[in-house]
């Protein structure tokens, strides 16, 4: 494999930036990057980086020798100041050494290929990064820690034992020894079915869309949606103006509150308009309602007709009605609204975040131990179905060869979860969702 590098921290100005490098021969490059040698691996050193005869930065560096690294290859990390000029110089330096830029998930993919992680543990890495609640992070960490894989490998080992007995009964069918009854095979497969079903129940899955909920702000023009959006974020992300129709497109950002996060979208004000660009923005807003998890209607008056026109667009979606601009003396005389707030003063914003969090929260993963993806659950259910089919055939005393095939297929389902036998196309689909640098 080639030597690859990536910026493992966001490409934005910050106190520190971290570069990761991995691949056979990458440690030879350290001699070209630093004028003085490094000592032992897995220790932190301070060194100066030069490029084209000029000092780039004083940095921290740590290196790892194969196989004692995350990827299982020789690797090192450089910790520099998080300035754009520094980042650019380090990238140019790596390119001059012949290093290749890593793709999404390249380091974790190499860890899987080199046997450092099972496939489901590799998937748990990105889930741990992306999860939006402390409960899901805990479940991801349990999977990443190896408990999930250990249980799957344990079921695979038990399956192999039963397969040997069945194959023995087939190969030595002319002998007097009864492999199936004498060795307790029927009871063993029955217990395995029960145990495996219990394991599936310990796995929590909310589908591939579990990582972040979407909250859409809608309402008439000039109701203060953009101001409320900015107040939720804590900084000015959306353009605010007294001119109606200023927001023409969707603006998205992420909001963190307590142990949860959700994606918030500001949108164009909904009204009748002759402006073609504004009309397209309004149409886009309406089209986004269907995909939103929570719709927040923002109003600056208690006009029943305006309220009803917006509410009717939302239909059966979770809807939170908000009266804004209470600092101007506007009141909810008709009792239309769930909350009254002021984007200008911040009054009611904490209650708004709390309410959104409640409406957008996932079901609590009560009594679950592991976070499993949809593909894991599908494969587990498939494997359990094969196990149950094998048990039925064995109990009938017929079709023993077909029972052996059912057990083989059950084992293949488990193998695909941990990545013992996995297609290249599946690997591509999994690792494309990773961030660069992981």
C-alpha positions in Angstrom: 0.0 0.0 0.0 1.1 3.6 -0.6 1.8 6.1 2.2 -1.3 8.3 2.8 -1.8 11.5 4.8 -4.8 13.4 5.9 -5.8 16.4 8.1 -7.6 14.7 11.0 -9.0 17.9 12.4 -11.4 20.4 10.7 -9.9 22.6 8.0 -10.6 25.8 9.9 -8.5 28.2 11.9 -7.9 26.8 15.4 -5.4 26.4 18.2 -4.1 23.0 16.8 -4.4 20.9 13.7 -3.5 17.2 13.5 -2.1 15.4 10.5 -2.1 11.5 10.3 0.3 9.6 8.0 0.3 5.8 7.5 1.8 3.3 5.2 4.9 1.1 4.7 8.0 3.3 4.6 6.4 6.4 6.0 8.9 6.5 8.9 11.7 7.0 6.5 10.1 10.4 5.7 10.6 11.5 9.3 14.3 11.8 8.6 13.6 14.2 5.8 11.0 16.2 7.8 13.0 16.7 11.0 16.7 17.6 11.3 17.2 15.6 14.5 16.1 11.9 14.9 13.2 10.7 17.1 13.8 8.2 19.8 11.3 5.5 20.8 7.9 5.0 19.3 4.7 6.0 21.1 6.5 9.0 22.8 5.7 12.6 22.2 8.5 14.8 20.8 8.8 18.5 20.0 10.5 19.3 16.7 10.8 22.1 14.1 9.4 21.5 10.6 11.2 23.1 7.6 10.1 23.2 4.0 12.0 24.7 1.1 14.6 26.0 3.5 12.1 27.9 5.7 10.7 27.2 9.1 7.1 26.1 9.0 6.3 25.5 12.6 7.4 24.0 15.9 5.3 20.9 16.2 4.6 17.8 18.3 5.1 14.4 16.7 4.5 10.8 17.8 5.2 7.7 15.7 4.1 4.1 15.8 5.8 1.0 14.3 3.8 -1.8 12.7 1.8 -3.6 13.9 1.3 -1.6 17.0 -0.7 1.2 15.5 -4.3 2.0 14.7 -3.9 0.9 11.1 -1.5 -1.9 11.8 1.1 -0.1 9.6 4.0 2.2 10.3 2.4 5.6 11.0 2.9 9.0 12.7 1.0 12.1 13.7 2.0 15.7 13.6 0.4 18.3 15.9 0.9 21.8 14.5 -0.7 25.2 15.1 -4.0 25.5 13.4 -3.3 28.2 10.8 -4.2 27.9 7.2 -0.7 28.8 6.0 0.8 26.1 8.3 -1.7 23.5 7.0 -0.9 24.3 3.4 2.9 24.1 4.0 2.6 20.7 5.7 0.4 19.4 2.8 3.0 20.6 0.3 5.7 19.0 2.3 3.9 15.6 2.3 3.3 15.8 -1.4 7.0 16.5 -2.0 7.8 13.3 -0.2 5.5 11.4 -2.5 2.7 10.8 0.1 -0.9 10.4 -1.3 -3.9 12.2 0.1 -6.1 9.7 2.0 -9.7 9.2 1.0 -12.7 9.0 3.4 -12.2 6.3 6.0 -8.8 5.3 4.6 -7.2 4.8 8.0 -10.0 2.7 9.4 -10.3 0.7 6.2 -6.6 -0.2 6.5 -7.2 -1.1 10.2 -9.9 -3.5 9.0 -7.8 -5.0 6.1 -4.8 -5.5 8.5 -6.9 -7.3 11.1 -6.9 -4.5 13.7 -10.7 -4.1 13.6 -13.6 -6.3 12.6 -15.9 -4.7 10.0 -18.6 -4.0 12.5 -16.0 -2.3 14.8 -14.9 -0.2 11.9 -18.5 0.9 11.4 -18.8 1.7 15.1 -16.0 4.2 14.7 -18.0 6.5 12.4 -21.1 5.9 14.5 -19.3 7.0 17.6 -18.2 10.2 15.8 -21.6 11.0 14.4 -24.0 10.0 17.2 -26.0 12.9 18.5 -26.9 11.6 22.0 -25.0 10.2 25.0 -27.0 7.0 25.0 -26.1 6.2 21.4 -22.5 7.1 22.0 -22.4 4.6 24.9 -23.9 1.8 22.8 -21.4 2.6 19.9 -18.5 2.5 22.4 -19.7 -1.0 23.6 -19.6 -2.2 20.0 -16.3 -0.5 19.3 -14.8 -2.0 22.4 -15.2 -5.5 21.0 -18.1 -6.9 23.0 -20.3 -7.1 20.0 -17.7 -8.9 17.9 -16.9 -11.3 20.8 -20.5 -12.4 21.0 -20.8 -12.9 17.2 -17.6 -14.9 17.1 -18.9 -17.0 20.0 -22.1 -17.8 18.1 -20.0 -18.7 15.0 -17.8 -21.1 17.1 -20.9 -22.9 18.4 -22.3 -23.1 14.9 -19.0 -24.7 13.7 -19.3 -27.3 16.4 -22.8 -28.3 15.3 -21.8 -28.3 11.6 -19.0 -30.8 12.4 -21.5 -33.2 14.0 -23.9 -33.0 11.1 -21.2 -33.5 8.6 -20.0 -36.5 10.6 -23.5 -38.0 10.5 -23.6 -37.5 6.8 -20.1 -38.9 6.1 -20.5 -41.9 8.4 -24.2 -42.6 7.9 -23.5 -46.3 7.5 -22.1 -46.5 11.0 -24.1 -47.3 14.1 -23.2 -44.1 16.0 -26.0 -41.5 16.1 -24.2 -38.1 15.9 -27.5 -36.2 16.1 -29.0 -37.8 19.2 -26.0 -39.1 21.1 -24.2 -35.7 21.1 -27.2 -33.6 22.1 -27.2 -31.8 18.8 -31.0 -31.0 18.8 -30.9 -29.4 22.2 -27.7 -27.5 21.3 -29.2 -26.0 18.2 -32.4 -25.1 20.0 -30.4 -23.3 22.7 -28.4 -21.5 20.1 -31.6 -20.3 18.4 -32.8 -19.0 21.8 -29.5 -17.4 22.8 -29.1 -15.8 19.3 -32.6 -14.4 19.4 -31.8 -12.9 22.8 -28.6 -11.3 21.4 -30.6 -9.7 18.6 -32.9 -8.1 21.2 -29.9 -6.6 22.9 -29.0 -4.7 19.7 -30.5 -1.2 19.2 -31.1 0.0 15.7 -33.1 3.0 14.5 -32.1 2.6 10.8 -29.5 4.5 8.8 -31.0 7.9 9.6 -30.6 7.7 13.4 -27.6 10.1 13.6 -29.3 13.5 13.3 -32.8 14.9 13.4 -33.9 17.8 11.1 -35.8 20.9 12.4 -37.3 23.2 9.8 -38.2 26.8 10.5 -41.2 28.0 8.5 -43.5 31.0 8.7 -44.6 34.2 7.0 -42.0 36.8 5.9 -40.5 39.1 8.6 -41.8 36.9 11.4 -38.2 36.7 12.7 -37.3 33.2 11.5 -33.7 34.1 10.6 -33.2 36.1 13.8 -34.5 33.1 15.8 -32.3 30.8 13.8 -29.2 32.9 14.6 -30.2 33.1 18.3 -30.5 29.3 18.4 -27.0 29.0 17.0 -25.5 31.8 19.1 -24.0 33.6 16.1 -25.2 35.3 12.9 -25.4 32.5 10.3 -28.5 33.8 8.3 -28.9 37.3 6.8 -31.4 39.4 8.7 -33.3 42.3 7.2 -36.5 44.2 7.6 -37.2 43.7 3.9 -39.7 40.9 3.3 -38.4 38.0 1.2 -34.7 38.4 2.2 -34.2 34.7 2.8 -34.5 33.0 -0.6 -32.8 29.6 0.0 -32.4 27.0 2.8 -29.7 27.7 5.3 -28.6 24.8 7.5 -26.5 24.6 10.7 -26.2 22.3 13.7 -27.4 23.1 17.2 -26.1 21.3 20.3 -28.2 21.3 23.5 -27.4 19.2 26.6 -26.7 15.7 25.3 -28.4 16.1 21.9 -27.8 17.8 18.6 -30.1 18.5 15.7 -29.9 20.1 12.3 -31.8 23.4 12.0 -32.9 24.8 8.6 -33.9 28.4 8.1 -36.2 28.9 5.1 -37.9 31.5 2.9 -41.0 33.2 4.2 -44.2 31.7 2.9 -46.5 34.1 1.0 -47.9 34.9 -2.4 -45.1 36.4 -4.5 -44.6 37.5 -8.1 -40.8 37.4 -7.8 -39.6 34.2 -9.6 -36.6 33.6 -7.4 -38.6 34.1 -4.2 -41.3 31.8 -5.5 -38.7 29.1 -6.1 -37.4 29.6 -2.5 -40.9 29.2 -1.1 -41.5 26.1 -3.2 -38.3 24.6 -1.8 -39.4 25.4 1.7 -42.7 23.6 1.2 -41.0 20.6 -0.4 -38.7 20.3 2.7 -41.6 20.0 5.1 -42.1 16.3 4.2 -38.5 15.4 5.1 -38.3 17.3 8.4 -38.6 15.6 11.7 -39.9 18.7 13.5 -41.4 21.8 11.9 -41.2 25.1 13.9 -43.8 27.7 12.8 -42.6 31.2 13.6 -45.1 34.0 13.7 -45.2 37.6 14.8 -49.0 38.0 15.2 -51.9 36.0 16.3 -53.7 36.1 12.9 -55.8 33.0 12.7 -55.8 32.9 8.9 -51.9 33.1 8.7 -51.6 30.5 11.4 -54.0 28.1 9.7 -52.3 28.4 6.3 -48.9 27.4 7.7 -50.4 24.7 9.9 -52.2 23.1 7.0 -48.9 22.8 5.1 -47.4 20.8 7.9 -50.2 18.2 8.0 -49.2 15.3 10.4 -45.7 16.3 11.1 -44.5 17.3 14.6 -45.4 21.0 14.7 -44.2 23.6 17.2 -45.9 27.0 17.0 -43.9 29.9 18.2 -44.9 33.6 18.7 -41.9 35.8 18.2 -41.2 39.4 19.1 -42.8 39.4 22.5 -40.3 42.2 23.4 -42.5 44.5 21.2 -45.5 43.7 23.4 -47.0 41.1 21.0 -49.3 38.7 22.9 -50.9 35.3 22.3 -54.5 36.5 22.9 -56.0 33.6 20.9 -54.0 30.8 22.6 -52.6 29.6 19.2 -49.0 29.1 20.2 -46.9 26.5 22.1 -44.3 29.1 23.1 -43.7 32.8 23.2 -40.2 34.0 22.6 -38.0 37.0 21.7 -35.2 36.4 19.2 -33.9 39.9 20.1 -33.6 39.5 23.9 -33.3 35.7 24.1 -36.4 35.3 26.2 -37.9 31.8 25.9 -35.0 30.4 23.8 -34.0 27.8 26.4 -37.6 26.6 26.5 -37.6 26.4 22.7 -34.5 24.3 22.6 -35.8 22.1 25.3 -39.1 21.6 23.4 -37.4 20.9 20.1 -35.1 18.4 21.8 -38.1 16.6 23.3 -39.9 16.4 19.9 -36.8 15.4 18.0 -35.4 12.9 20.4 -35.0 9.2 19.6 -36.7 6.5 21.6 -34.5 5.7 24.5 -32.4 2.5 23.8 -33.6 0.9 27.1 -32.2 -2.5 28.0 -29.9 -2.5 24.9 -26.2 -3.2 25.0 -25.0 -2.6 21.4 -25.7 -0.2 18.5 -26.3 -2.2 15.3 -26.8 -0.9 11.8 -29.7 -2.0 9.6 -27.5 -4.3 7.7 -26.4 -6.1 10.9 -30.0 -6.6 12.0 -31.0 -7.9 8.5 -28.1 -10.4 8.5 -28.8 -11.5 12.1 -32.5 -12.1 11.3 -31.5 -14.0 8.2 -29.0 -16.1 10.2 -31.7 -16.8 12.8 -34.1 -17.9 10.1 -31.5 -20.4 8.7 -30.9 -21.7 12.2 -34.6 -22.3 12.8 -35.0 -24.0 9.5 -32.1 -26.3 10.3 -33.6 -27.2 13.7 -36.9 -28.1 12.0 -35.2 -30.4 9.5 -33.1 -32.1 12.2 -36.1 -32.7 14.4 -37.9 -34.4 11.5 -35.0 -36.7 11.0 -35.0 -36.0 7.3 -33.1 -33.7 5.0 -30.0 -33.7 7.1 -27.9 -32.5 4.2 -30.3 -29.5 3.8 -30.0 -28.8 7.5 -26.2 -28.7 7.1 -26.6 -26.2 4.3 -28.9 -24.1 6.5 -26.2 -24.0 9.2 -23.6 -23.0 6.6 -25.7 -20.1 5.4 -26.3 -19.0 9.0 -22.6 -19.0 9.5 -22.1 -17.0 6.3 -24.5 -14.3 7.6 -22.5 -13.9 10.7 -19.2 -13.8 8.7 -20.6 -10.9 6.7 -21.3 -8.8 9.8 -17.7 -9.0 11.1 -16.2 -8.8 7.6 -14.7 -12.3 7.2 -16.2 -12.6 3.8 -17.2 -9.2 2.4 -17.6 -7.9 -1.1 -15.5 -4.9 -2.3 -18.7 -3.0 -3.2 -19.9 -3.3 0.4 -16.6 -2.0 1.7 -16.9 1.0 -0.6 -20.4 1.8 0.6 -19.4 1.6 4.2 -16.1 3.6 4.2 -17.4 6.4 1.9 -19.5 7.7 4.8 -16.3 8.3 6.9 -14.7 11.7 7.3 -11.3 12.3 5.8 -8.6 11.6 8.4 -10.4 8.6 10.0 
